[in-house]
Amino acid sequence: HISGAVCSPLCLLQLAAMVSKIVEIRAREIFDSRGNPTVEVDLCTETALFRAAVPSGASTGIYEALELRDNDKSRLLGKGVLKAVANVNDIIAPKLVGMDVTDQAGIDKKMVEELDGTKNEWGWCKSKLGANAILAVSMAVCRAGAAASEMPLYQYIAKLGGKPVDKFVMPVPAMNVINGGSHAGNRLACQEFMILPVGATSFMEAMVMGAEVYHNLKSCIKKKYGQDACNVGDEGGFAPSVQDNDEALDVLMDAIKKAGHEGKVKIGTDVAASEF
């Protein structure tokens, strides 16, 4: 019912179209947690606004799609994204207006293969419009598609991937507790040392275990290396002045044991070997 009236089938079709058709897309330059510019996109249907912002890591894998930066050294050290923003507003948006937000594959294909069309030895590289421009729009479309399908985002993504949509398991959180590589100014080559509380029976318990290990790690680092070693890196992990990866693993194992979670917490790494 709408305003007390019964909708006809035609009315329902019109309402569905209002929810799922792209009316407007606008991009802007924003700043991430490191103070670097990145791309944010607002996508509007007739009934709602959906927003997405692109993450931008400190390290770049050799197989990654290519983000577009302005390279104007007089502004933001050349890291501005006004070109990528203009590509969204002037090139991508006009071509997507009127498309259905539930056509994720069709919209992505149009952006990547038709509007951009650039390739390198690894595949579609998105260097013309910028991976940051394309990804921002794609994520906004995905949020809009989930809403139009009346699904939570995680369920909608499972549906897009052809996965079951009736059974879900909360993931094991991977918590970045020691930083090295491009995330810190120490001598550690490995970029991230993470803890994974695989022995937890719930997500909440996993968070508690992670927090307890994190705070015990701070005590271990302070005792062994001094207060100055408790400084944190780009992503909130400690960045002690340890000499090698084995030393970092040793202090992390001590923290897990001190927290009382030995055998319940595994250690993971994000090596970021392309930065070596």
C-alpha positions, -999 to +999 in steps of 0.1 A: +000+000+000+011+036-007-009+065+008-037+041+015-041+030-021-035-005-035-006-006-061-013-021-095+013-043-111+024-014-133+028+008-102+050-018-085+072-021-116+076+017-117+085+017-080+111-011-086+126+010-114+128+040-091+148+020-066+171+004-091+178+029-118+209+051-116+198+088-117+231+106-108+267+098-099+290+124-084+326+120-073+348+141-050+383+141-035+385+132+002+413+123+025+421+089+040+435+080+074+470+087+063+461+122+051+463+111+015+437+120-011+413+093-024+381+091-044+346+091-029+314+086-050+277+093-043+253+073-064+217+084-064+186+065-074+151+081-073+147+070-037+182+069-020+218+079-020+247+053-017+283+063-009+316+045-013+352+056-008+383+038-022+410+025+001+446+032-009+474+012+006+509+023+015+523-006-005+514-017-040+515-053-053+529-058-088+497-074-100+474-046-087+452-025-110+466+010-115+452+039-096+453+074-112+471+102-094+474+138-107+512+139-105+510+177-099+540+181-076+528+216-065+497+201-049+495+173-023+529+160-034+515+149-067+490+125-050+459+144-058+430+125-075+412+153-093+418+136-127+402+104-114+373+125-099+368+142-133+368+108-151+339+097-129+319+129-133+326+135-170+331+100-185+317+072-163+286+089-149+269+099-182+273+064-195+258+047-164+228+069-158+197+049-165+214+015-159+200-009-133+221-011-101+215-048-099+235-053-131+268-054-113+286-075-139+273-054-168+282-021-152+317-033-142+323-047-177+312-014-193+336+006-171+366-017-173+364-030-209+345-003-228+351+030-211+387+023-200+399-006-221+435-006-210+455-038-206+489-049-194+505-083-191+483-091-161+450-082-177+426-052-175+447-026-157+423+004-156+452+029-162+431+053-184+403+062-161+420+049-129+413+019-108+404+043-080+377+059-102+362+026-114+363+009-080+346+038-062+317+036-086+316-002-085+313-002-047+286+024-047+267+003-073+271-028-052+256-010-021+227+003-042+222-032-057+220-047-023+194-022-012+174-027-044+174-064-038+164-059-001+195-078+011+223-070+035+255-062+016+273-094+026+244-116+014+242-097-019+279-101-025+275-138-019+247-139-044+268-120-070+296-146-065+273-175-069+277-186-033+250-199-010+229-171+006+212-190+034+242-200+056+268-176+068+297-178+093+314-148+109+350-145+098+380-149+121+393-114+126+430-108+116+444-081+138+475-062+127+496-058+158+532-053+147+540-030+117+571-031+095+579-025+058+561+005+043+539+008+073+566+017+097+601+033+100+618+003+116+640-024+101+614-051+098+610-063+062+576-080+067+549-053+066+523-069+089+523-094+117+487-103+126+470-124+153+440-147+144+420-160+174+410-192+158+402-208+191+374-184+199+338-197+200+323-164+189+333-132+172+330-113+204+353-137+222+378-134+193+378-096+198+384-100+235+413-123+229+428-100+203+425-070+226+441-089+255+470-100+233+474-065+219+477-049+254+500-076+267+521-071+236+525-034+245+538-045+280+562-070+265+576-044+240+579-017+267+597-041+291+621-053+264+627-022+243+615+007+264+586+032+262+597+047+229+593+013+212+555+014+219+550+039+191+525+027+165+527+024+127+503+034+099+476+009+108+478+009+146+502-019+151+534-014+172+566-006+154+594-016+177+630-013+166+635-050+163+662-063+139+645-092+121+613-111+116+622-138+141+626-113+169+592-099+162+576-133+162+593-141+195+579-110+213+545-117+198+545-153+210+555-140+245+525-117+244+501-145+234+514-167+262+512-139+288+476-132+278+467-168+285+457-177+249+485-200+239+473-225+214+441-205+207+458-176+186+476-182+153+500-157+138+496-144+102+517-122+080+512-098+051+547-098+037+542-072+009+573-087-008+569-063-038+581-035-015+614-053-007 
